[in-house]
């Protein structure tokens, strides 16, 4: 350990001599008291430092929530990835338990730094530790308090991860420092490395920036300055600027040039960057006011993932989202706890994209981890889906940004809008794609949804999500002055923050006149992406996955999707209604009834699996059919039952094709028009088919046995004349045989005459014995012979 060099400053103004004398007297008394205390009980100070101040103990007596994760040093290439996963699981479990207990205090995540062998943890790769340090000081970890516990000496770049925590607990004799041990001894330390230490120290404020720089750069000199405002630690080149504005009382060279800082736990406590002293877990538990059992390593946090991978490719449509939603729910129900979304798309229907993004964001991160993998590109709505996942992993040369058909939405000159391909957009009519006004309205509606709903469910700012679909949104780096937190936001969102005055605007994420398009490496540097990988195999190694199951829609899901399409849905409705018409024209449970039943079952089954039809629509449809049958067979001519039943059938078919009851936006109006067009189209088709069947079906070779063919024109004239003069009263009481089914009308052979009759009461089958019970002119009423 280096020797400290003292030099009293002689340039104090004469008018302050009495202050200097008084201060020196106080310091001398303090040193004497401290020395006496150490002689009486050398461990007394360590014990008092290990316990929190009295005011910190006041309040709730409930023990705080905490857990421990081991950080084994050194960290080699890629070693931070599984460690991040373990830390994330520990964080999620702590947060869930705190919510369950109703504990408003921040849970404590203790990172125990465990150096391997006798190298005191040296040998860590700088990029690996820097990635871990940035993760620890990121917004993702803001819901828990991170505490670095250093029971043994560590040196090398592992120091950087320790100072990235909010608090440090050390054993009194353990040492922290000499971070340059992992740098080449014959070369100067890279400025990039030095600035990284400065960045982390400045962001967390756990340790003074000068002390952190002194741990890595032997070229600097660290000075301890005492002024009227207190004690400060500065680099030598900062001293003169400080003198210009402050009155310096004493100056002390803490770390001379040519050496690197290395402090014991006691020294760290003295200089203020070590919160408590503790060499054993009970000491740490007492200092943090948490049960010692909570500081045992939780093996469940190291459990293997049960992974599945879903694919989002091409244009995103409502049908595709419906399939993905079904697959997602089925696999989670089967026990999958790692959901990968492979995104290779430039977007599509914005409503569908946001629906999928909301479903992903609403998954409990304590139970399911969602990871978006972008090997090529994710733009527009697809980018929103990717950002809605817990973590984003990209290929280094992959792109994430605004979609090509959205890049000019914010332009003032609509003539510069690029021509749009004619492609299916689900609920959106194709004209919306080529109509700049409609497209701009869709983007505005989507932004409202992002701001009011989706952003609150993710760890992203709403302006970052909106920038993926709106070129007018400009993103800047904002840093919180007090905490050092960094976010990418628009000036509008930054101005809406409660502590807006504490955020300072930095550089823009992209040029204002260029559409947003970030490579994977750029997204990683800006903190938008979690990691970059060169291949899917590397992604598996990143998460320690084995045998990832790629889930694709099976034939049944594809069939359901096809049946739910507007064309086939209209066809099924036509088929069902035509089957009902045939069944009514050909009494008995025959071909028409079977066809109608199958058609309506397929229609409601496909709509139910697509998520638009529920039990309400099915009950309305069945109830409507029952009322119509009552009108036809039980109380004919009333009209109330038939009208009510018909309206119920129509409403049920319309509601079964949409996800809402009453439209509240332009997009829902479009969906309602689409639903009504299906029902109206099916109705028009049925009318046309009914007319055709009435004319041609009786002459068909097979169907002429099912439907009575009307008599020729000459016979119709003769029958009309006979019916005008007919009197069948003499047949009352005469028995005969039904020659056709009487439903209720038909023909029967009575008294040797083939006449038209009407069955009284229940319908009768062909061949039934009947008796005439009433006759008025040509109206003959019969009933079954008992």
C-alpha positions in Angstrom: 0.0 0.0 0.0 1.2 3.4 -0.9 2.4 5.9 1.7 0.5 9.1 2.1 2.3 12.3 1.7 1.2 15.4 3.7 2.0 19.0 3.1 0.4 21.8 5.0 -0.7 24.7 3.0 1.0 28.0 3.9 -1.0 30.4 1.9 -4.0 30.7 4.2 -4.9 34.4 4.6 -3.6 36.0 7.8 -7.1 37.0 8.8 -7.9 33.2 9.2 -5.1 32.2 11.5 -7.4 31.7 14.5 -9.6 29.3 12.4 -6.5 27.2 11.5 -5.5 27.0 15.2 -9.0 26.0 16.3 -9.3 23.4 13.6 -5.9 21.8 14.4 -6.8 21.6 18.1 -10.0 19.8 17.3 -8.2 17.4 14.9 -5.6 16.6 17.6 -8.2 15.9 20.2 -10.0 13.6 17.8 -6.8 11.6 17.0 -6.0 11.2 20.7 -9.6 9.9 21.4 -9.5 7.5 18.4 -6.1 6.1 19.5 -7.4 5.6 23.0 -10.4 3.8 21.7 -8.3 1.5 19.6 -6.0 0.6 22.6 -9.0 -0.3 24.7 -10.9 -2.4 22.1 -9.4 -2.6 18.6 -12.7 -4.1 17.2 -15.0 -1.6 18.7 -14.9 0.8 15.8 -15.5 -2.1 13.3 -18.5 -3.2 15.2 -20.0 0.2 15.4 -19.4 0.7 11.7 -21.1 -2.5 10.9 -24.4 -1.4 12.5 -26.6 1.2 10.8 -27.1 4.5 12.6 -29.9 4.7 15.1 -32.1 6.8 12.8 -31.8 4.2 10.1 -33.2 1.6 12.5 -36.3 3.5 13.4 -39.6 2.9 11.6 -40.9 -0.5 10.7 -39.4 -3.5 12.7 -40.0 -5.8 9.7 -36.8 -7.2 8.4 -35.8 -6.0 4.9 -35.9 -8.2 1.9 -32.5 -9.2 0.5 -30.8 -11.9 -1.5 -27.3 -12.7 -2.4 -25.6 -13.5 -5.8 -22.0 -14.5 -6.1 -19.8 -12.7 -8.6 -16.8 -15.0 -9.1 -13.7 -13.2 -10.4 -12.1 -13.1 -12.8 -14.8 -12.6 -15.4 -13.8 -13.8 -18.9 -15.3 -13.1 -22.3 -19.0 -13.6 -22.2 -19.0 -14.3 -18.5 -21.3 -11.4 -17.7 -24.2 -12.9 -19.7 -25.2 -15.7 -17.3 -24.4 -13.4 -14.4 -26.8 -10.8 -15.7 -29.5 -13.5 -16.0 -29.0 -14.6 -12.4 -29.0 -11.0 -11.1 -32.2 -10.3 -13.1 -33.9 -13.4 -11.7 -32.9 -12.4 -8.2 -34.2 -8.9 -8.8 -37.5 -10.0 -10.2 -38.1 -12.4 -7.3 -37.2 -9.7 -4.7 -39.7 -7.3 -6.3 -42.4 -9.8 -6.5 -41.9 -10.8 -2.8 -41.9 -7.1 -1.8 -45.2 -6.5 -3.6 -46.7 -9.6 -2.1 -45.7 -8.5 1.4 -46.8 -4.9 0.8 -43.3 -3.7 1.7 -42.6 -0.3 0.2 -38.9 -0.4 0.9 -36.5 -1.2 -1.9 -35.2 -4.8 -1.6 -31.5 -5.3 -1.3 -29.5 -7.3 -3.8 -26.1 -8.2 -2.4 -23.3 -9.1 -4.8 -20.6 -11.0 -3.1 -17.3 -10.6 -5.0 -15.4 -13.9 -4.7 -11.9 -13.9 -6.1 -10.6 -17.2 -7.3 -7.2 -18.6 -6.4 -4.5 -16.4 -5.1 -4.7 -13.7 -7.8 -7.1 -11.6 -5.8 -9.6 -11.6 -8.7 -7.2 -10.2 -11.3 -7.5 -11.3 -14.9 -11.0 -10.0 -15.7 -11.7 -8.7 -19.3 -12.4 -5.0 -19.3 -15.3 -5.2 -21.8 -17.0 -7.9 -19.9 -16.8 -6.1 -16.6 -17.9 -2.8 -18.2 -21.0 -4.5 -19.6 -21.8 -5.8 -16.1 -21.1 -2.4 -14.5 -23.4 -0.6 -16.9 -26.1 -3.1 -16.3 -25.8 -2.6 -12.5 -26.1 1.2 -12.9 -28.9 1.0 -15.5 -32.6 1.8 -15.0 -33.4 -1.9 -15.0 -31.8 -2.2 -11.5 -33.4 0.9 -10.0 -36.1 -1.0 -8.2 -33.5 -2.7 -5.9 -30.6 -1.5 -3.9 -27.3 -3.0 -5.1 -24.7 -3.7 -2.4 -21.2 -4.9 -3.2 -19.8 -7.1 -0.4 -16.0 -7.5 -0.5 -14.9 -9.9 2.2 -11.5 -10.5 0.6 -9.1 -8.3 -1.4 -10.0 -7.8 -5.0 -8.0 -6.0 -7.7 -8.1 -5.8 -11.4 -11.1 -4.7 -13.5 -13.5 -6.5 -11.1 -13.2 -3.3 -9.1 -15.3 -1.6 -11.7 -18.3 -3.8 -11.0 -18.0 -3.2 -7.3 -18.1 0.6 -7.6 -21.1 0.3 -9.9 -23.2 -0.7 -6.9 -25.0 1.8 -4.7 -23.2 0.8 -1.5 -20.1 -1.1 -0.6 -19.6 -3.3 2.4 -16.0 -4.5 3.1 -14.1 -6.5 5.6 -11.9 -4.1 7.6 -8.7 -5.6 6.3 -9.8 -6.4 2.8 -8.4 -4.2 0.1 -10.1 -2.7 -3.0 -8.1 -1.1 -5.8 -5.2 -1.5 -8.2 -7.6 -2.0 -11.1 -4.7 -1.5 -13.6 -3.5 -5.0 -12.6 -5.4 -6.3 -15.7 -3.7 -3.8 -18.0 -0.4 -4.3 -19.8 2.4 -3.3 -17.5 4.6 -1.8 -20.3 1.9 0.4 -21.8 -0.1 3.4 -20.6 -3.7 2.7 -19.6 -6.1 3.5 -22.5 -8.1 6.7 -22.2 -11.2 4.6 -23.0 -10.6 2.5 -19.9 -10.0 5.5 -17.7 -13.1 7.3 -19.0 -15.2 4.2 -18.3 -14.1 4.3 -14.6 -14.9 8.0 -14.5 -18.3 7.3 -16.1 -19.4 4.6 -13.7 -18.1 6.5 -10.6 -19.9 9.7 -11.8 -23.1 7.9 -12.5 -23.4 6.0 -9.1 -21.6 8.5 -6.8 -20.7 5.5 -4.6 -17.0 6.5 -4.7 -15.5 9.9 -5.5 -14.5 10.1 -9.2 -10.9 11.1 -8.3 -10.5 7.9 -6.2 -11.9 5.7 -8.9 -9.5 7.2 -11.5 -6.7 6.8 -9.1 -7.4 3.1 -8.9 -6.9 2.6 -12.7 -4.5 5.3 -13.9 -1.0 5.5 -12.4 -0.3 8.7 -14.3 -2.6 10.8 -12.1 -2.1 12.3 -8.6 -5.1 12.2 -6.2 -5.3 15.0 -3.7 -7.4 15.3 -0.5 -8.4 18.9 0.0 -10.0 20.3 3.2 -11.9 23.6 2.9 -14.6 25.4 4.7 -17.1 23.3 2.8 -15.6 20.0 4.0 -13.3 17.4 2.5 -13.0 16.7 -1.2 -10.9 14.4 -3.4 -9.5 15.9 -6.6 -7.1 15.2 -9.3 -4.0 17.4 -9.4 -5.1 19.2 -12.6 -8.4 20.1 -10.8 -6.9 21.7 -7.8 -6.1 25.1 -9.2 -9.6 25.6 -10.5 -10.9 24.6 -7.1 -8.6 27.1 -5.4 -9.8 29.9 -7.5 -13.3 29.6 -6.0 -12.7 28.2 -2.6 -10.5 28.8 0.4 -8.2 25.8 1.0 -7.3 24.9 4.5 -5.2 21.8 4.1 -4.0 19.8 1.1 -2.9 16.2 1.2 -1.5 14.0 -1.5 -3.4 10.7 -1.2 -2.2 8.9 -4.3 1.1 10.1 -5.7 1.7 9.9 -9.5 3.3 6.7 -10.5 1.2 4.5 -8.2 -2.3 3.3 -8.1 -4.8 3.5 -5.3 -5.6 0.6 -3.1 -7.6 1.1 0.1 -8.5 -1.2 3.0 -12.0 -1.4 4.3 -11.1 0.9 7.3 -9.7 3.5 4.9 -12.7 3.2 2.7 -14.9 3.8 5.7 -12.8 6.8 6.6 -13.0 8.3 3.2 -16.7 7.7 2.9 -17.1 5.2 0.1 -17.5 2.1 2.3 -20.9 2.2 4.0 -20.4 -0.6 6.5 -17.6 -3.0 7.7 -18.3 -6.7 7.7 -16.2 -9.8 7.1 -18.9 -12.4 7.7 -22.5 -12.9 6.6 -24.0 -12.2 10.0 -22.1 -8.9 10.1 -23.5 -7.9 6.7 -27.0 -9.0 7.6 -26.9 -6.9 10.8 -25.6 -3.9 8.9 -28.3 -4.2 6.3 -31.1 -5.1 8.8 -32.0 -8.3 7.0 -32.1 -11.9 8.1 -28.8 -13.8 7.7 -30.7 -16.6 6.0 -31.5 -14.3 3.1 -27.8 -14.0 2.3 -27.5 -17.7 1.4 -27.2 -18.4 -2.4 -30.6 -19.3 -3.8 -30.0 -22.3 -6.0 -33.4 -21.8 -7.7 -32.1 -18.7 -9.3 -29.7 -20.8 -11.3 -32.4 -23.2 -12.7 -32.3 -23.9 -16.4 -34.6 -22.2 -18.8 -37.4 -24.0 -20.5 -37.2 -22.2 -23.9 -39.4 -21.8 -27.0 -38.8 -19.7 -30.0 -41.6 -18.0 -32.0 -41.1 -16.3 -35.3 -42.5 -13.0 -36.5 -41.6 -12.6 -40.2 -43.0 -10.6 -43.2 -45.9 -8.3 -42.8 -47.6 -8.5 -39.4 -51.4 -9.0 -39.8 -54.2 -9.5 -37.2 -54.4 -13.1 -38.3 -50.7 -13.7 -37.7 -50.9 -12.0 -34.3 -53.9 -14.2 -33.4 -51.8 -17.3 -34.2 -48.8 -16.1 -32.2 -51.1 -15.2 -29.3 -52.5 -18.7 -29.3 -49.0 -20.3 -29.5 -47.8 -18.0 -26.7 -50.5 -18.9 -24.3 -50.3 -22.6 -25.1 -46.6 -22.8 -24.5 -46.7 -20.7 -21.3 -49.4 -23.0 -20.0 -47.1 -25.9 -20.9 -44.4 -24.6 -18.6 -42.2 -22.5 -20.9 -40.4 -19.7 -19.0 -38.2 -18.3 -21.7 -40.0 -17.0 -24.7 -37.9 -16.0 -27.7 -39.4 -13.9 -30.5 -37.4 -14.0 -33.7 -38.3 -10.8 -35.5 -37.6 -10.3 -39.2 -40.2 -7.8 -40.4 -40.7 -4.2 -41.4 -44.0 -4.0 -39.6 -47.6 -4.1 -40.8 -50.9 -3.4 -39.2 -50.1 -1.0 -36.3 -53.1 -2.1 -34.2 -52.0 -5.8 -34.5 -48.4 -4.9 -33.7 -49.4 -3.0 -30.5 -51.7 -5.9 -29.5 -48.9 -8.4 -29.7 -46.5 -5.9 -27.9 -49.0 -5.5 -25.1 -49.4 -9.2 -24.6 -45.6 -9.6 -24.4 -45.2 -6.7 -22.0 -48.0 -7.9 -19.7 -46.3 -11.3 -19.1 -45.0 -11.5 -15.5 -41.2 -11.1 -15.8 -40.8 -13.1 -12.5 -42.3 -16.1 -14.2 -41.5 -15.7 -17.9 -38.5 -14.0 -19.6 -39.2 -12.6 -23.1 -36.3 -12.0 -25.4 -36.5 -10.5 -28.9 -33.9 -11.8 -31.4 -33.4 -9.6 -34.4 -31.0 -11.2 -36.9 -31.8 -8.9 -39.9 -34.2 -6.1 -39.2 -37.1 -5.0 -37.0 -38.8 -1.8 -38.2 -42.0 0.0 -37.6 -44.6 -2.0 -35.7 -42.1 -4.9 -35.6 -39.6 -2.7 -33.7 -42.3 -2.0 -31.1 -42.9 -5.7 -30.7 -39.1 -6.2 -30.2 -38.8 -3.4 -27.7 -41.8 -4.7 -25.7 -39.8 -7.8 -24.7 -37.7 -7.9 -21.5 -34.5 -7.9 -23.5 -33.4 -7.2 -27.1 -30.6 -9.2 -28.7 -29.5 -8.2 -32.2 -27.0 -9.3 -34.8 -24.2 -6.6 -35.0 -25.3 -5.6 -38.5 -29.1 -5.9 -38.0 -31.3 -2.8 -38.0 -34.0 -1.5 -35.8 -35.9 1.7 -36.5 -38.8 3.2 -38.4 -40.6 1.3 -41.1 -40.1 2.3 -44.8 -43.7 3.1 -45.3 -43.7 5.3 -42.2 -40.5 7.3 -42.9 -42.3 10.2 -44.6 -45.5 10.3 -42.5 -44.4 13.5 -40.8 -43.4 15.3 -44.0 -45.3 18.4 -45.0 -45.3 17.5 -48.7 -47.5 14.5 -49.2 -46.3 14.2 -52.8 -43.0 12.9 -51.4 -44.6 9.9 -49.8 -43.2 6.7 -51.3 -45.6 4.6 -53.3 -47.0 1.8 -51.1 -47.3 -1.8 -52.3 -50.8 -3.3 -52.5 -50.8 -5.8 -49.7 -53.2 -7.1 -47.1 -53.3 -5.2 -43.9 -55.9 -7.1 -41.9 -58.5 -4.7 -40.5 -57.1 -1.8 -42.5 -58.4 -1.3 -46.1 -55.7 -1.1 -48.7 -56.6 2.5 -49.5 -55.4 3.5 -46.0 -51.9 2.5 -47.0 -51.9 4.9 -49.9 -53.8 7.7 -48.1 -51.3 9.9 -46.2 -54.0 11.4 -44.1 -55.3 8.0 -43.0 -51.8 6.7 -42.4 -51.0 9.7 -40.3 -54.2 9.3 -38.3 -53.3 5.6 -37.7 -49.8 6.7 -36.4 -51.3 9.3 -34.1 -53.8 6.8 -32.7 -50.9 4.3 -32.2 -48.8 6.9 -30.4 -51.7 7.6 -27.9 -51.8 3.8 -27.2 -48.0 3.7 -26.7 -48.0 6.7 -24.3 -51.1 5.7 -22.3 -50.6 1.9 -22.0 -47.6 0.1 -23.5 -44.8 2.3 -22.2 -45.9 1.8 -18.6 -45.6 -1.9 -19.0 -42.1 -1.9 -20.4 -38.8 -0.5 -19.4 -38.8 1.9 -22.4 -39.7 5.5 -22.7 -42.9 6.1 -24.8 -41.0 8.5 -27.1 -38.5 5.7 -27.9 -41.4 3.4 -28.9 -43.1 6.2 -30.9 -39.9 7.0 -32.8 -40.2 3.6 -34.5 -43.4 4.7 -36.3 -43.2 8.5 -36.3 -40.3 10.3 -38.0 -41.2 13.6 -36.2 -40.1 12.2 -32.8 -36.5 13.1 -32.1 -34.6 11.3 -29.4 -31.9 12.7 -27.1 -29.8 11.3 -24.3 -31.1 12.7 -21.0 -29.1 12.2 -17.8 -30.5 12.6 -14.3 -28.2 15.0 -12.4 -28.5 13.4 -9.0 -28.6 9.7 -9.8 -26.8 9.6 -13.2 -29.6 7.6 -14.8 -29.7 7.8 -18.6 -32.8 7.6 -20.8 -33.4 8.2 -24.5 -36.4 10.6 -24.7 -37.9 13.3 -26.8 -37.9 16.9 -25.4 -41.7 16.5 -25.0 -41.5 13.5 -22.7 -38.6 15.0 -20.8 -40.7 18.1 -20.1 -43.5 15.9 -18.7 -41.3 14.3 -16.0 -42.0 15.4 -12.4 -38.3 16.2 -11.9 -37.8 17.6 -15.4 -35.4 20.3 -14.0 -33.0 17.6 -12.9 -32.5 16.1 -16.4 -30.0 17.4 -18.8 -30.2 17.0 -22.5 -27.3 15.4 -24.3 -26.5 14.3 -27.9 -29.2 13.2 -30.3 -29.6 9.5 -31.1 -29.8 10.2 -34.8 -29.7 13.1 -37.2 -33.0 15.0 -37.3 -33.3 14.9 -41.1 -32.7 11.1 -41.3 -35.1 8.3 -40.5 -34.2 6.3 -37.3 -32.2 3.2 -38.2 -29.8 1.8 -35.6 -27.4 -1.1 -36.2 -27.1 -3.7 -33.6 -23.8 -2.3 -32.4 -25.2 1.2 -32.1 -28.3 -0.1 -30.2 -25.9 -1.9 -27.8 -23.8 1.2 -27.2 -26.9 3.3 -26.6 -28.3 0.8 -24.1 -31.4 0.0 -26.3 -30.1 -3.6 -27.0 -29.1 -5.9 -24.3 -26.5 -7.8 -26.3 -25.3 -8.6 -29.8 -24.7 -12.1 -31.1 -23.4 -13.3 -34.5 -25.6 -16.4 -34.7 -28.4 -18.2 -33.1 -25.9 -20.7 -31.6 -24.3 -17.7 -29.8 -27.7 -16.7 -28.6 -28.1 -20.1 -27.0 -24.8 -19.9 -25.3 -25.6 -16.4 -24.1 -28.6 -17.7 -22.1 -27.3 -21.2 -21.5 -30.1 -22.7 -23.5 -30.3 -26.3 -24.7 -32.6 -27.7 -27.3 -34.7 -24.6 -28.1 -38.1 -25.6 -29.5 -39.1 -23.6 -32.6 -42.9 -23.3 -32.5 -44.8 -22.8 -35.7 -48.6 -22.8 -36.4 -49.8 -26.4 -37.1 -52.3 -27.3 -39.9 -55.3 -26.8 -37.5 -54.2 -23.2 -36.7 -53.7 -22.5 -40.4 -57.1 -24.0 -41.2 -58.7 -21.8 -38.5 -56.9 -18.8 -39.9 -58.1 -19.6 -43.4 -61.7 -20.2 -42.3 -61.7 -16.9 -40.4 -60.6 -14.9 -43.5 -63.3 -12.6 -44.9 -63.7 -14.7 -48.1 -64.2 -18.1 -46.4 -66.2 -16.6 -43.6 -68.7 -15.2 -46.1 -68.8 -18.5 -47.9 -69.5 -20.4 -44.6 -72.3 -18.0 -43.8 -73.8 -18.5 -47.3 -73.5 -22.2 -47.0 -75.2 -22.3 -43.6 -78.1 -20.0 -44.7 -78.6 -22.0 -47.9 -78.6 -25.2 -45.9 -81.3 -23.8 -43.7 -83.4 -22.8 -46.8 -83.0 -26.3 -48.3 -84.0 -27.9 -45.0 -87.2 -25.8 -44.8 -88.1 -26.6 -48.4 -87.3 -30.3 -47.9 -88.8 -31.2 -44.5 -87.0 -33.7 -42.3 -83.5 -33.8 -41.0 -81.7 -34.2 -44.3 -78.7 -32.9 -46.3 -79.7 -29.2 -45.8 -79.8 -29.5 -42.0 -76.4 -31.3 -41.8 -74.7 -28.7 -44.2 -76.1 -25.8 -42.2 -75.0 -27.2 -38.9 -71.4 -27.9 -40.1 -71.1 -24.5 -41.8 -72.2 -22.6 -38.7 -70.0 -24.7 -36.4 -66.9 -24.1 -38.6 -67.7 -20.3 -38.7 -68.1 -19.9 -34.9 -65.2 -22.3 -34.1 -62.8 -20.3 -36.3 -64.0 -17.0 -34.9 -63.7 -18.3 -31.4 -60.1 -19.4 -31.8 -59.3 -16.2 -33.5 -60.5 -14.4 -30.4 -63.5 -12.5 -31.9 -66.4 -14.8 -31.0 -67.4 -15.6 -27.4 -70.2 -17.4 -25.7 -72.4 -14.3 -26.0 -72.4 -14.4 -29.8 -73.1 -18.2 -29.9 -76.0 -17.9 -27.5 -77.4 -15.0 -29.5 -77.3 -17.0 -32.7 -78.9 -20.1 -31.2 -81.6 -18.0 -29.6 -82.3 -16.3 -32.8 -82.7 -19.6 -34.7 -85.1 -20.9 -32.0 -87.3 -17.7 -32.2 -87.4 -18.0 -36.0 -88.5 -21.7 -35.8 -91.2 -20.7 -33.3 -92.5 -18.1 -35.7 -92.6 -20.7 -38.5 -94.1 -23.7 -36.8 -95.7 -22.7 -33.5 -97.3 -19.2 -33.9 -97.1 -18.4 -37.6 -98.1 -14.9 -38.7 -97.4 -13.1 -35.4 -94.1 -11.6 -36.7 -92.6 -10.6 -33.4 -90.7 -13.9 -32.9 -89.5 -13.9 -36.5 -88.3 -10.3 -36.5 -86.5 -10.6 -33.1 -84.9 -13.9 -34.1 -83.7 -12.5 -37.4 -82.1 -9.4 -35.7 -80.4 -11.6 -33.1 -78.9 -13.8 -35.8 -77.6 -10.8 -37.7 -76.1 -9.1 -34.7 -74.5 -12.3 -33.5 -72.8 -12.8 -36.9 -71.5 -9.2 -37.0 -70.2 -9.3 -33.4 -68.5 -12.7 -34.0 -66.3 -11.0 -36.7 -65.0 -8.1 -34.5 -63.4 -7.6 -31.1 -65.7 -4.9 -29.7 -69.4 -4.1 -29.3 -69.5 -0.4 -30.2 -66.8 1.3 -32.3 -64.8 4.0 -30.6 -62.1 4.8 -33.1 -61.6 5.0 -36.8 -59.8 1.6 -36.8 -62.8 0.0 -35.1 -65.2 1.7 -37.6 -63.2 0.0 -40.4 -63.4 -3.3 -38.6 -67.1 -2.9 -38.2 -67.6 -2.1 -41.8 -65.6 -5.3 -42.7 -67.8 -7.4 -40.3 -71.0 -6.0 -41.8 -69.8 -6.5 -45.3 -69.3 -10.2 -44.6 -72.9 -10.6 -43.3 -74.5 -8.5 -46.0 -72.5 -10.3 -48.7 -73.6 -13.6 -47.4 -77.2 -12.4 -47.3 -77.1 -11.2 -50.9 -75.6 -14.5 -52.0 -78.3 -16.5 -50.2 -81.0 -14.5 -51.9 -79.5 -15.2 -55.3 -79.0 -18.9 -54.6 -82.5 -19.2 -53.3 -83.9 -17.8 -56.5 -81.6 -20.1 -58.6 -82.6 -23.2 -56.5 -86.3 -22.5 -56.7 -86.0 -22.4 -60.5 -83.4 -25.2 -61.2 -83.3 -27.5 -58.2 -86.6 -29.3 -58.9 -85.2 -30.3 -62.3 -81.9 -31.6 -61.0 -81.5 -35.4 -61.4 -80.9 -36.0 -57.6 -82.6 -33.0 -55.9 -85.9 -33.3 -57.8 -86.8 -36.1 -55.3 -86.3 -33.7 -52.4 -88.2 -30.7 -53.7 -91.7 -30.8 -55.3 -91.6 -29.6 -58.9 -94.4 -27.1 -59.7 -96.9 -28.3 -62.2 -96.7 -27.3 -65.9 -98.6 -24.0 -66.9 -101.5 -25.9 -68.5 -102.1 -28.0 -65.4 -101.7 -24.9 -63.1 -104.6 -23.3 -65.1 -106.8 -26.4 -64.8 -106.1 -26.7 -61.1 -106.8 -23.0 -60.5 -110.2 -23.4 -62.2 -111.0 -26.5 -60.2 -109.9 -24.9 -56.9 -112.2 -22.0 -57.6 -115.2 -24.4 -57.9 -114.0 -27.1 -55.6 -116.0 -28.4 -52.7 -114.5 -31.2 -50.7 -117.0 -31.2 -47.9 -118.1 -34.6 -48.9 -114.6 -36.0 -48.0 -115.0 -35.1 -44.3 -114.4 -38.2 -42.2 -112.9 -40.1 -45.2 -109.5 -41.6 -44.6 -106.5 -41.6 -47.0 -102.7 -41.7 -47.3 -100.2 -38.8 -47.3 -98.4 -39.0 -50.6 -95.8 -36.4 -49.5 -94.5 -35.1 -46.2 -97.0 -32.7 -44.7 -94.9 -29.8 -43.3 -97.7 -28.7 -42.8 -98.9 -28.6 -46.4 -98.6 -31.4 -48.9 -100.7 -33.8 -51.0 -102.7 -36.8 -50.0 -104.8 -39.5 -51.7 -108.3 -39.3 -50.2 -111.3 -41.1 -51.7 -109.4 -41.8 -54.8 -108.5 -38.1 -55.4 -105.1 -36.6 -55.1 -105.7 -33.3 -53.4 -103.7 -30.6 -51.5 -104.2 -30.9 -47.8 -102.8 -29.2 -44.7 -101.9 -31.2 -41.6 -103.5 -30.0 -38.4 -101.2 -29.8 -35.4 -98.0 -31.7 -35.9 -96.3 -32.3 -39.3 -96.9 -35.8 -40.8 -94.5 -38.0 -42.8 -95.1 -39.4 -46.2 -97.2 -42.7 -46.1 -99.1 -41.7 -42.9 -102.8 -42.6 -42.7 -104.9 -39.4 -42.5 -108.5 -38.5 -42.1 -110.2 -35.3 -43.3 -111.5 -33.3 -40.4 -112.5 -30.1 -42.1 -113.1 -28.8 -45.6 -113.8 -25.2 -46.8 -113.8 -24.9 -50.6 -110.4 -26.1 -51.6 -108.9 -25.9 -48.1 -108.8 -29.4 -46.7 -107.6 -30.1 -43.1 -106.4 -33.6 -42.2 -105.0 -35.2 -39.1 -103.3 -38.6 -38.4 -105.6 -41.6 -37.9 -105.4 -42.8 -34.3 
